[in-house]
Amino acid sequence: MLPALPRLFPKVALVRDFDRSLFQTTFTTPALRVAANQCGRFLKEMSGMLLSAPRIKPIMPVPDSVDQVSEEAKKSLRMLLLKPGVRREDLPAGLLTEEEGSSACAWIEDFQLCLDYNYWTVDQIFDSALPDGLPNVSGFETIGHIAHLNLRDPHLPYREFIGQVILDKNCHNISTVVNKIDTIEHQFRFFKMEVLAGKDDLNAVVRENGCTFKFDFSRVYWNSKLHREHERLQLCFDRGDTVIDVMAGVGPFAVPAAAHRHVNLVLANDLNPSSHEFLVENIRRNNVGKYVTPYNLDGREMIRRGLAEARALKARRLADTGSVVASRPAVRLTQSTPFITRFGLDHKAPVVPSPRVVDHFVMNLPAIAIEFLDAFVGLYRAEYPELAEQLDQDPDMGSPATAAALAAIADQMPMIHVHCFEFIHDGEVAAAKAVAGRVGTVLGASMTLAPSSTLNLVVADRNWFLQEAPAGAAASATPPAPRGNAAKMPDHLAVPGSPGTDLPRPAVGTVHVHNVRSVAPNKDMYCASFVLPPAVALRQPAGPEVDAAAPVAGKRPHPDAESGEPASSKKHQADVVTKPE
Ligand SMILES: C[S@@+](CC[C@H](N)C(=O)[O-])C[C@H]1O[C@@H](n2cnc3c(N)ncnc32)[C@H](O)[C@@H]1O
């Protein structure tokens, strides 16, 4: 049909400011020049004869290059492009006779259609200009105005050309193209990047879940592919809840949870001083300083201090406002209200503060977060000193009284949502069981896979649900019915185990494993959600016990990497950070 773009390698592939006119090709096809007001009649009578090619309209203005007609006459004429091979005698009899009386209308045997750089797609340009056998350039991730590429080694000699083409073809929303240049990830999960094309500006502003996030993409972690996961977990949160985001980044869980899920209290922590800086900025931008408190601590320390901090914040709010529930402006639900606000919350009901000190811990640092679970061992000993002592005497819970006393406090335990990677060589159920097993190993408790788990099951895996999963598994895997004026929850977001979605928390000792996304051919990212087992929460920790009762003073100054001096972020602290006790 249409000719392909000729081979241009190696003319342009190695340069950034390549000559775009090299991509200009001319295509010859028959055409009819007709009066604009007659187009309808022609189209009716010539069905099946018009040129049908991607991104080419078969009816077009008469091009400037045609000089047989005056510029004035061109305005009332149109070109009808026909399929190559259509001959004049193929036209319906009598169609042209009266029209051809006018000099402006004509049958054109070999109309020259010019296809230039703007016409060709990114893939066509790469096929033409890059060497044979090069792997396909995979897509890119968009972070505000930035296109983020992850080029493979064979692409590198052509990276500037590749970047420039991507910029040219996406200039409506992209003004910077970067490539990840380091396979070794930083402790704080950001990457070294090289600007391939466009302006050297990595300060992005991104909108997600009804909030705006500003950050320097070269200094902090951001992954737009996680937006559904951010949304999914927030649907677990209820209005009276207290949530601790242990590895909060620049706030994609914490900020919308407060702004749109109306969570009562959010403690958001990240060890990276730059993430902390932008977290503070995003709290301010989204006007949630009343509900979200930022911290700059190591994750383990945040967990260990979390209960005391949450208590101190609630006490301070009670003293300041007379209520632990933060007041909020009334919500008017409209079409533009973010989904997470519309789903499952009864906005007219009074907010009942949760009786738990902390309702949810979120830990999204998939490479190592599971290791941080050891910080939960003994975390609630100070809350239940007598029961902790009883457990010390009866560590195997041989006495029914110990077991019953622990079961009685299960409802006071928080849910923990910890992200991790797992290989899927042996199928998803095996991977999910491995995740549950790893959680149990760090906690020193037996943890099994909850039948409610949301996995991408292959056929063989279904057997697990049919044979091993307890009765009722199928029912609990069904998405909940929407409540009241709530929007229907899409199946991909259905998450058992949350008040917000009307599903019970996983039974103590079971782990609800959710498949978040595939990250490599045989490796997926998962989120393991479970209730902290009371026996773990009260057990004597192996290492030295931390004084979990002493709250930290909001943001802990972080030593500057180079000078060893505390980072100067007092300006931010004044805005949103809790005052020291
Ligand atoms: C994968 S990112 C997730 C960030 C954010 N929750 C999100 O979903 O975009 C992990 C975060 O953990 C932070 N981090 C790394 N080590 C940490 C530690 N020891 N304690 C607390 N945060 C840490 C990194 O700075 C990074 O922002």
The ligand as a MOL file (V3000), in Angstrom:
LIG
                    3D

  0  0  0     0  0            999 V3000
M  V30 BEGIN CTAB
M  V30 COUNTS 27 29 0 0 0
M  V30 BEGIN ATOM
M  V30 1 C 10.2220 2.4190 46.7620 0
M  V30 2 S 10.2970 3.9950 47.5200 0 CHG=1
M  V30 3 C 8.5930 4.2520 47.9090 0
M  V30 4 C 8.2330 5.6540 48.1850 0
M  V30 5 C 6.7300 5.9110 48.2880 0
M  V30 6 N 6.1350 5.1670 49.3740 0
M  V30 7 C 6.0510 5.5670 46.9720 0
M  V30 8 O 5.1930 4.6900 46.9530 0
M  V30 9 O 6.3650 6.2210 45.9660 0 CHG=-1
M  V30 10 C 11.0780 3.6250 49.0310 0
M  V30 11 C 11.3720 4.8180 49.9060 0
M  V30 12 O 12.0190 4.3380 51.0690 0
M  V30 13 C 12.9660 5.3000 51.4840 0
M  V30 14 N 13.9360 4.6220 52.3380 0
M  V30 15 C 15.0240 3.9180 51.9900 0
M  V30 16 N 15.6260 3.4160 53.0910 0
M  V30 17 C 14.8800 3.8120 54.1530 0
M  V30 18 C 14.9730 3.5880 55.5450 0
M  V30 19 N 15.9510 2.8590 56.0680 0
M  V30 20 N 14.0390 4.1280 56.3400 0
M  V30 21 C 13.0250 4.8730 55.8370 0
M  V30 22 N 12.8900 5.1190 54.5250 0
M  V30 23 C 13.8050 4.5800 53.6860 0
M  V30 24 C 13.5420 5.8200 50.1880 0
M  V30 25 O 14.1050 7.0900 50.3650 0
M  V30 26 C 12.3010 5.8370 49.2880 0
M  V30 27 O 11.6840 7.0910 49.2870 0
M  V30 END ATOM
M  V30 BEGIN BOND
M  V30 1 1 1 2
M  V30 2 1 2 3
M  V30 3 1 2 10
M  V30 4 1 3 4
M  V30 5 1 4 5
M  V30 6 1 5 6
M  V30 7 1 5 7
M  V30 8 2 7 8
M  V30 9 1 7 9
M  V30 10 1 10 11
M  V30 11 1 11 12
M  V30 12 1 11 26
M  V30 13 1 12 13
M  V30 14 1 13 14
M  V30 15 1 13 24
M  V30 16 1 14 15
M  V30 17 1 14 23
M  V30 18 2 15 16
M  V30 19 1 16 17
M  V30 20 1 17 18
M  V30 21 2 17 23
M  V30 22 1 18 19
M  V30 23 2 18 20
M  V30 24 1 20 21
M  V30 25 2 21 22
M  V30 26 1 22 23
M  V30 27 1 24 25
M  V30 28 1 24 26
M  V30 29 1 26 27
M  V30 END BOND
M  V30 END CTAB
M  END
